[in-house]
Amino acid sequence: MSKLINYYNQFDEWGRLDREPIEFQVNWHYIKKYMPRIGCVLDNGAGPGKYSMQLAKQGYKVTLTDLTPKLVEIAKIKVKEFGLEEQFEGLYATDARELKMIKDEQFDGALMLGPMYHLQVEQDRIKAVKELYRVTKKNGIVFVAFMPRVRHIFTSLLSPENWKPNDNMDSIIQFSKSGCFNHADEGRFTNAYYFNIEDINPFMETQGFESLQLISSNVGSILNNDSWNYWREKGEQEIEKIIDLIKEKATDPYVLGMSSHLLYIGRKK
């Protein structure tokens, strides 16, 4: 995991969600829809805590965890900056597969919006989801982020120089079978795992969750800068209409493969 920690040490994860605000808005729309109105929430693999801060502002009691100590320190700074100290019950640098500091059935809702991107071994993915199951109360709601394999196949075909070693067909075909991606360029997104879309619900259900929804978090990422600039020139109302349309279409199963990230919503049985 050292390469992964190094990557997030130098990557502006807080800024990523500012640069890709539609992903945050779509996820937040569905988190609000399904999350219990009050209670204790875990943000597991939270990075610097963009979602945690929003949850705390809404009155939830929040526990934050992330693998990268630097990001947890940034989250602590953000907690003080927003005056949310009373809403946080703990901020921990820890592995999503081993939440040793957290008791069983502690949370009414739980987010895991990062760890599944990077666990390339199936047993590790199972461990992380088992831990999520353990710390969530019965009937608690979970939100788990995945990356779809088919999207990355076509992203590699579109921009092969940006996604080495997926700059040749043998590598892309191998990736299509394994879902594992390790960037050839130092310091780039690496240690990644991409799911086949049809495997996500069965995987979570096998670990004891009832599937409620699988949504496209970021189908807007198919639009390039020129496209966005065109719509921005039309005015803020047009942008708001686009965002509303993307939120509406996020539940359409036929666009799941177009999105760079997916959000699984489930209930602990």
C-alpha positions as CSV (number, residue, x, y, z in Angstrom):
1,M,0.0,0.0,0.0
2,S,3.0,2.3,0.1
3,K,2.6,3.4,-3.5
4,L,-1.0,4.2,-2.8
5,I,-0.2,6.3,0.2
6,N,2.5,8.1,-1.7
7,Y,0.0,8.9,-4.5
8,Y,-2.6,10.4,-2.1
9,N,0.1,12.2,-0.2
10,Q,0.8,14.3,-3.4
11,F,-2.7,14.3,-4.9
12,D,-5.3,17.0,-4.0
13,E,-8.3,14.8,-3.3
14,W,-10.3,17.7,-1.7
15,G,-9.7,19.7,-4.8
16,R,-10.7,16.8,-7.1
17,L,-14.3,17.0,-5.9
18,D,-14.2,20.8,-6.3
19,R,-13.0,20.2,-9.9
20,E,-15.6,17.5,-10.4
21,P,-18.5,19.0,-8.5
22,I,-21.2,17.1,-10.3
23,E,-19.9,13.8,-8.9
24,F,-20.2,15.2,-5.4
25,Q,-23.7,16.7,-6.1
26,V,-25.0,13.4,-7.6
27,N,-23.7,11.3,-4.7
28,W,-24.9,13.8,-2.1
29,H,-28.4,13.8,-3.7
30,Y,-28.7,10.1,-3.3
31,I,-27.0,10.0,0.1
32,K,-29.6,12.4,1.4
33,K,-32.4,10.4,-0.2
34,Y,-31.4,7.1,1.5
35,M,-29.5,8.1,4.7
36,P,-31.5,7.9,7.9
37,R,-32.6,11.4,9.0
38,I,-30.5,11.3,12.2
39,G,-27.8,9.1,13.7
40,C,-24.2,8.1,13.7
41,V,-22.3,7.8,10.3
42,L,-19.0,6.3,9.3
43,D,-17.0,7.8,6.4
44,N,-14.6,4.9,5.7
45,G,-11.8,5.8,3.3
46,A,-12.9,9.4,3.5
47,G,-9.8,11.1,2.3
48,P,-9.7,14.6,3.6
49,G,-13.4,14.4,4.5
50,K,-15.4,16.2,1.9
51,Y,-18.5,14.1,2.5
52,S,-17.8,13.9,6.3
53,M,-18.0,17.7,6.6
54,Q,-21.3,17.8,4.8
55,L,-22.7,15.1,6.9
56,A,-21.6,16.8,10.1
57,K,-23.1,20.1,8.9
58,Q,-26.4,18.2,8.6
59,G,-26.2,17.2,12.2
60,Y,-24.9,13.6,12.0
61,K,-22.3,12.3,14.4
62,V,-19.4,11.3,12.2
63,T,-16.5,9.0,12.4
64,L,-13.8,9.4,9.7
65,T,-11.2,6.9,8.6
66,D,-8.6,6.8,5.9
67,L,-5.5,4.8,5.0
68,T,-3.4,8.0,4.4
69,P,-2.3,9.8,7.6
70,K,-1.8,13.1,5.7
71,L,-5.4,13.1,4.5
72,V,-6.6,12.4,8.1
73,E,-4.6,15.4,9.3
74,I,-6.1,17.6,6.6
75,A,-9.6,16.4,7.7
76,K,-8.8,17.4,11.3
77,I,-7.9,20.9,10.0
78,K,-11.1,21.1,8.1
79,V,-13.1,20.1,11.2
80,K,-11.7,23.0,13.1
81,E,-12.0,25.3,10.1
82,F,-15.7,24.6,9.9
83,G,-16.3,24.5,13.6
84,L,-17.5,21.0,13.6
85,E,-15.6,19.5,16.5
86,E,-18.7,18.5,18.4
87,Q,-20.0,16.5,15.5
88,F,-17.0,14.2,15.1
89,E,-16.6,11.2,17.3
90,G,-13.2,10.2,15.9
91,L,-10.8,10.6,13.0
92,Y,-8.5,7.7,12.4
93,A,-5.7,6.7,10.1
94,T,-6.5,3.0,9.5
95,D,-7.0,0.4,6.8
96,A,-10.6,-0.2,5.7
97,R,-10.0,-3.9,6.1
98,E,-9.2,-3.6,9.8
99,L,-11.4,-1.1,11.7
100,K,-10.2,-2.4,15.1
101,M,-11.0,0.8,17.0
102,I,-14.7,0.6,16.0
103,K,-17.3,-1.5,17.8
104,D,-19.8,-3.8,16.2
105,E,-23.1,-2.3,14.9
106,Q,-22.2,1.3,15.7
107,F,-23.5,3.2,12.7
108,D,-26.9,4.0,11.2
109,G,-25.2,4.7,7.9
110,A,-21.8,4.1,6.4
111,L,-19.9,5.5,3.4
112,M,-17.0,3.6,1.7
113,L,-16.2,5.8,-1.3
114,G,-12.6,4.9,-2.0
115,P,-11.2,1.6,-0.7
116,M,-12.9,-0.6,-3.3
117,Y,-10.9,1.3,-6.0
118,H,-7.6,-0.1,-4.7
119,L,-8.1,-3.6,-3.3
120,Q,-6.9,-5.8,-6.1
121,V,-7.1,-9.1,-4.3
122,E,-10.6,-10.5,-3.9
123,Q,-10.0,-11.6,-0.3
124,D,-9.1,-8.0,0.6
125,R,-12.2,-6.7,-1.0
126,I,-14.3,-9.2,1.0
127,K,-12.5,-8.2,4.2
128,A,-13.3,-4.5,3.7
129,V,-17.0,-5.2,3.0
130,K,-17.2,-7.6,6.0
131,E,-15.8,-4.9,8.2
132,L,-18.4,-2.4,6.8
133,Y,-21.1,-5.0,7.6
134,R,-19.7,-5.5,11.1
135,V,-19.8,-1.9,12.2
136,T,-23.1,-1.1,10.6
137,K,-26.4,-1.5,12.5
138,K,-29.0,-4.0,11.3
139,N,-31.1,-2.2,8.6
140,G,-28.3,0.5,8.4
141,I,-27.7,2.0,4.9
142,V,-24.3,1.7,3.2
143,F,-22.9,3.7,0.2
144,V,-20.0,2.0,-1.6
145,A,-18.2,3.4,-4.6
146,F,-16.9,1.3,-7.4
147,M,-15.1,1.9,-10.8
148,P,-16.6,0.2,-13.8
149,R,-14.2,-1.9,-15.9
150,V,-15.8,-1.2,-19.2
151,R,-15.4,2.6,-18.8
152,H,-11.6,2.2,-18.2
153,I,-11.3,-0.1,-21.3
154,F,-12.6,2.7,-23.5
155,T,-10.8,5.4,-21.6
156,S,-7.6,3.5,-22.4
157,L,-8.6,3.2,-26.1
158,L,-9.3,7.0,-26.2
159,S,-6.1,8.1,-24.4
160,P,-3.6,5.3,-24.5
161,E,-0.6,7.6,-23.7
162,N,-2.3,8.7,-20.5
163,W,-2.9,5.2,-19.3
164,K,0.2,3.2,-19.7
165,P,0.7,0.2,-19.8
166,N,-2.8,0.2,-21.4
167,D,-1.2,1.7,-24.5
168,N,-1.3,-1.6,-26.5
169,M,-4.1,-4.1,-27.1
170,D,-2.5,-7.0,-25.3
171,S,-2.4,-5.0,-22.1
172,I,-6.0,-3.8,-22.5
173,I,-7.3,-7.3,-23.2
174,Q,-5.5,-8.5,-20.1
175,F,-7.0,-5.7,-18.1
176,S,-10.4,-6.5,-19.4
177,K,-10.0,-10.0,-17.8
178,S,-8.4,-9.1,-14.5
179,G,-9.7,-5.6,-13.7
180,C,-6.3,-4.8,-12.1
181,F,-4.5,-1.6,-13.3
182,N,-1.0,-0.5,-12.2
183,H,0.1,2.7,-13.9
184,A,3.5,2.5,-15.6
185,D,4.2,6.1,-14.9
186,E,5.5,6.9,-11.4
187,G,3.1,9.0,-9.3
188,R,0.0,8.3,-11.3
189,F,-3.2,6.6,-10.3
190,T,-2.2,3.0,-9.4
191,N,-3.0,-0.2,-7.4
192,A,-6.5,0.1,-8.9
193,Y,-9.3,-2.4,-9.3
194,Y,-12.3,-2.0,-11.7
195,F,-15.4,-4.1,-11.3
196,N,-17.6,-5.7,-14.0
197,I,-20.9,-3.9,-13.4
198,E,-22.9,-7.0,-13.3
199,D,-20.8,-8.4,-10.4
200,I,-21.3,-5.4,-8.0
201,N,-24.8,-6.2,-6.6
202,P,-24.1,-10.0,-6.3
203,F,-20.8,-9.2,-4.6
204,M,-22.4,-7.0,-2.0
205,E,-25.4,-9.3,-1.5
206,T,-23.1,-12.3,-0.8
207,Q,-21.7,-10.2,2.1
208,G,-25.1,-9.7,3.7
209,F,-26.5,-6.6,2.1
210,E,-29.8,-6.0,0.3
211,S,-29.2,-4.0,-2.9
212,L,-31.3,-0.8,-3.1
213,Q,-29.8,1.1,-6.0
214,L,-26.7,1.3,-8.2
215,I,-26.2,4.7,-9.7
216,S,-23.8,6.6,-12.1
217,S,-22.0,9.1,-9.9
218,N,-20.1,10.8,-12.7
219,V,-21.6,10.2,-16.1
220,G,-20.9,13.9,-16.7
221,S,-17.2,13.0,-17.1
222,I,-17.9,12.1,-20.7
223,L,-18.3,15.8,-21.5
224,N,-14.9,17.4,-22.3
225,N,-13.9,21.0,-21.5
226,D,-15.1,22.4,-24.8
227,S,-18.6,20.9,-24.1
228,W,-18.7,22.4,-20.6
229,N,-17.5,25.7,-21.8
230,Y,-20.3,25.8,-24.4
231,W,-23.0,25.2,-21.7
232,R,-21.4,27.6,-19.2
233,E,-21.7,30.3,-21.9
234,K,-25.4,29.6,-22.0
235,G,-25.7,30.6,-18.3
236,E,-26.0,29.2,-14.8
237,Q,-29.6,28.1,-15.4
238,E,-28.5,25.8,-18.2
239,I,-25.8,24.2,-16.0
240,E,-28.4,23.6,-13.3
241,K,-30.7,21.9,-15.8
242,I,-27.8,19.7,-16.9
243,I,-27.0,18.7,-13.3
244,D,-30.7,17.9,-12.6
245,L,-30.8,15.8,-15.8
246,I,-27.6,13.9,-14.7
247,K,-29.1,13.3,-11.3
248,E,-32.3,11.9,-12.9
249,K,-30.4,9.7,-15.4
250,A,-28.0,8.4,-12.7
251,T,-30.4,5.6,-11.9
252,D,-30.7,4.5,-15.6
253,P,-28.9,1.1,-15.8
254,Y,-28.1,1.7,-19.4
255,V,-25.6,4.5,-18.6
256,L,-23.7,2.8,-15.8
257,G,-20.8,2.0,-18.1
258,M,-20.5,5.6,-19.2
259,S,-19.6,6.8,-15.7
260,S,-16.1,6.8,-14.2
261,H,-17.6,6.0,-10.7
262,L,-20.6,4.1,-9.5
263,L,-22.4,4.3,-6.2
264,Y,-23.9,1.2,-4.7
265,I,-26.6,1.8,-2.1
266,G,-27.6,-1.1,0.2
267,R,-29.1,-2.1,3.5
268,K,-27.6,-4.4,6.0
269,K,-29.9,-7.4,6.4
